[in-house]
Amino acid sequence: MLHIITNSPFHSQSLQTCLRYSSHEDEIVLMQDAVYAGLYDSVVNHSLQSWSGKLYLLDVDVQARGIISLLDEKCELLTTAEYVALTVKHQQQIHWQ
């Protein structure tokens, strides 16, 4: 299953709820303000460390916020084309708000 999160983890519980209900086989894409969850050594990022699934951050959103050098190593950047490919790959998707 593909989980898509757009809200900032500092203003929403979407990411925390998603992590509770997702499995290690799922993939999560953080986009828009949700990419702030990938900041190295943030409180939110610590909860991502115990999650064993794939985690992606949309590269254009990371670049727009100027945080690429501040990201945790676990975070994998995803191009727009790769994001589209993920949405095609996963018939089941949840958009967390």
Beta strands, then each sheet from edge to edge (+ up, - down):
strand 1: 2-5
strand 2: 27-30
strand 3: 54-58
strand 4: 76-78
strand 5: 93-96
sheet 1: 4+ 3+ 2+ 1+ 5+
end
